[in-house]
Amino acid sequence: AGSKLKAVFGTFNTENNYDGLMIYSGTTANPANLISSGRAAGTNATTCPAGAFSGTTSPGTVISTSADGALTFVFRSDISITPAGWSATISCVTPPVITDFNPKNNSCGSDPTPTVIITGTNLTGVTSVTFNGVPATSFAVNSATQMIITACYNWSL
């Protein structure tokens, strides 16, 4: 229970703007669950719709956010040019869960490198920490339930 599928793409090379890989969080290809590349529709919008991964724009690492932990992959090609394709390693992971962090707010005014203590579960596999997309200056995982982060970012709960 609580496991999620994780896909780590090692290679990615499809016909740019013509052959698209769509990845959905969950068991169906529901547009609301699309893990988007952020790209506009390709030249062939049928095989490479908006949000598809195409060319050498790799998905990188993708982890399901659906309650059931599933990922659905849909690949469409116009079959006219056939680059190498893509490969990914699929595994089940138990994502980290943050239960608390202190301090509850930070203005970065008096301390440009404040320490933040995060508590939770399954923290041992954490490889990066961001606050609203801003990477932490540094972090150390002390145990499966605690991390210490150095980050200057304005936040408040």
Secondary structure, DSSP 4 states (H G I P E B T S, - for coil): ---EEEEEEEEEE--TTTSEEEEEESSS--GGGB----PPP-SSTTTS-TT-B-TT----EEE--STT--EEEEEE--SSS---EEEEEEEEE---EEEEEESSEE-SSS-SS-EEEEEEES-TT----EETTEEPSEEEEEETTEEEEE----EE-
